[in-house]
Amino acid sequence: MTDSSKRRIAAGALALGLAASLATTTAPAAPATPARMTSMAQRPPGTVSLRVFTEQVPRLATFGGVAVDGDGFGSAVAPVPGHRDEVYGLTDRGPNVDGPDGSKIEPLPDFTPAIGRFRLRDGRAELLQRIPLRAADGTPYNGRVNSQASTGETITDLDGHVLTPSPYGYDSEGLVALRDGTFWVSDEYGPFITHLDRRGRAIARLSPYDGSLPAELARRTPNRGMEGLTITPDGRTLVGIMQSALTQPDAGKPKKVAVTRIVTVDLRSHRTHEYAFVLDDPSANDTAVSEITALSATRFLVDERDGAFGPGAYKKLWEVDLRGATDIGPRSTVGHYDATNGGLLVDGRTVEAIAGTGDVATTTAALRAAGITPVSQKLRLDLGALTDAVDPDGGFFDHDKIEGVAVLDHGRTLIVSNDSDFGLGGSTGTTAPFGLVPKTTPQGGVDRGQFLEIRFS
């Protein structure tokens, strides 16, 4: 199957912008055979067209024969306003791998996170423009830990030199592209949300350290900050989502706690609100959130995923609705809000402690018993099942980190992106100088940055 192949699959038709849940799949007998899928809503069969576009970006460097690829623009994806065949992609903080004793290794310490503008055509994602992220004075951002928001990580280069924290450190993860040419980008360090001009220079920043974002967000788990960002169709409200639970002293291990937070920011009044999103038993499924995408002023798609390659990987898109959900932020009417002690407290317990580490039903019941109604949610697309239907061996759009989701054509088209980790999968050696290991898929190739177009008709 080539990157430019177009797969047509019988599926449940979508209505009202992803109104049918694609949930169960019977795999095709051979790649050329259409896969039959059944809609949970039992709507009449429609057609799904799939096309893959591979990023065409020069490699950044080579160390010891291992390439550091340049196609790492899949941490988020957003449509280019007014250009049907173009998207923006986003890098994270840059190439990095795990090192000894819990450290991180950044082979390119001077890497600048960037937005990339791509044209999608004939199976290729052609890089048209690279927009480096910069401070207001033009200083480039970098991938080092931000000096205002320590994560406790130790980051070194390949020679073992410790990279000191930097005021320009930014781990970009969420992207909004506005019609005026400016951008909003969220990160995992602060977490911060930064408004950037069309050249990538900072205009303004929202932060949990100055009151423009709820202070408890600074308790984000390292490398699990504001992973997704979107804006409502009316352009009034930014909506972000934390990748997993905050680190709270009265709660369990944050990567196992079954709740995370959706954060809204009214761009006119600057008021913020928070809502609880219940994860699908991360203790069992090892899942976290990677994206949130607006469908309306209250309805959103949320990308929950594991970190595994297919087949059988957990990659699901949930539709959530904020209507009827309890505000668990600074303006909550439930319990007592204490910014210095974890945010909202109900009977002295944080939201994360109340939620616990159970399954969806148990967690939801615990929250409701404390007077907290989480956002409503229903499965809209089982992306893992969809790609497995095309290739039961897991070779179609075979990525572990599905991190970007964009909605086009009033919900009739999705663009999904992956974080390729710049083709790096790990390091060698327990002492410096360190070596690099390529990130390979179960099919034997190096992971590549790609965009998957899912078109419903």
Secondary structure as UniProt FT lines:
FT   TURN            3..4
FT   STRAND          6..12
FT   STRAND          22..26
FT   TURN            31..32
FT   STRAND          36..39
FT   TURN            40..41
FT   STRAND          45..56
FT   STRAND          61..63
FT   TURN            64..65
FT   STRAND          66..68
FT   STRAND          76..80
FT   TURN            81..82
FT   STRAND          83..90
FT   STRAND          97..98
FT   HELIX           100..102
FT   STRAND          104..105
FT   TURN            109..110
FT   STRAND          114..121
FT   TURN            122..123
FT   STRAND          124..132
FT   TURN            136..137
FT   TURN            147..148
FT   STRAND          155..156
FT   TURN            158..159
FT   TURN            167..168
FT   STRAND          172..177
FT   TURN            179..180
FT   STRAND          183..187
FT   STRAND          193..196
FT   TURN            198..199
FT   STRAND          201..206
FT   TURN            208..211
FT   HELIX           215..219
FT   STRAND          220..221
FT   TURN            222..223
FT   STRAND          226..231
FT   TURN            233..234
FT   STRAND          237..242
FT   TURN            249..250
FT   TURN            254..256
FT   STRAND          259..266
FT   TURN            267..269
FT   STRAND          272..278
FT   HELIX           282..285
FT   STRAND          288..294
FT   STRAND          299..305
FT   STRAND          315..321
FT   TURN            323..324
FT   TURN            330..331
FT   STRAND          336..338
FT   HELIX           339..341
FT   STRAND          343..346
FT   TURN            347..348
FT   STRAND          349..350
FT   HELIX           351..355
FT   TURN            356..357
FT   HELIX           360..369
FT   TURN            370..371
FT   STRAND          376..382
FT   HELIX           383..390
FT   TURN            392..393
FT   TURN            396..397
FT   STRAND          402..408
FT   HELIX           409..411
FT   STRAND          413..418
FT   HELIX           421..423
FT   STRAND          424..428
FT   STRAND          435..438
FT   TURN            442..443
FT   STRAND          450..456
//
